Amino acid sequence: MLVDTYELSQENNVILKKIRRGALISSSFRVLYIVIILAITFGSFYFIQPYIDQLKGIYGGVQDSVGKAQNMGSSLGNITDLLNGL
């Protein structure tokens, strides 16, 4: 009976070592997966950044143009008041 218990414990030890190795490999792949996702995210942002800056510049130019158009509209209102006063 003691021999059977010893053989069983040896078999359990082998199984536990396989489980630990599997867990280690799984954790390693999980970390590698996260690193790859982060690298792709930051890499894509690095390559897209010039286009984002260009869009910001265009948006700022459009805002300036709209502001100038509004100022011109208010100036025309003042001119109309002056002409009515004459």
C-alpha positions, 0 to 999 in steps of 0.5 A, a space after each residue: 500500500 505504501 508503494 502504491 501511495 508513492 507511485 500515486 504521489 509521483 504521478 501527481 507530481 508529474 501532472 502538477 509540473 505540466 499544469 505549472 508549465 502550461 500556466 507559465 506559457 499561458 501567462 507569457 502569451 497573455 503578456 505578449 498579446 497585451 504588449 503587441 496590442 499596445 505596440 499596434 495602438 501607439 504605432 498607429 497613433 504615431 503614423 496617423 498623428 500628421 493627419 490629425 494635426 492637418 485636420 486640426 489646422 483645417 478646422 482652425 482655418 474654418 473657425 477663423 473664416 466663420 468668425 470673419 464672416 460673422 464680423 462682416 455681417 455685423 459690419 454690414 448691419 452698421 453700414 445699413 444703419 448709417 445709410 438709413 440715417 442719411 
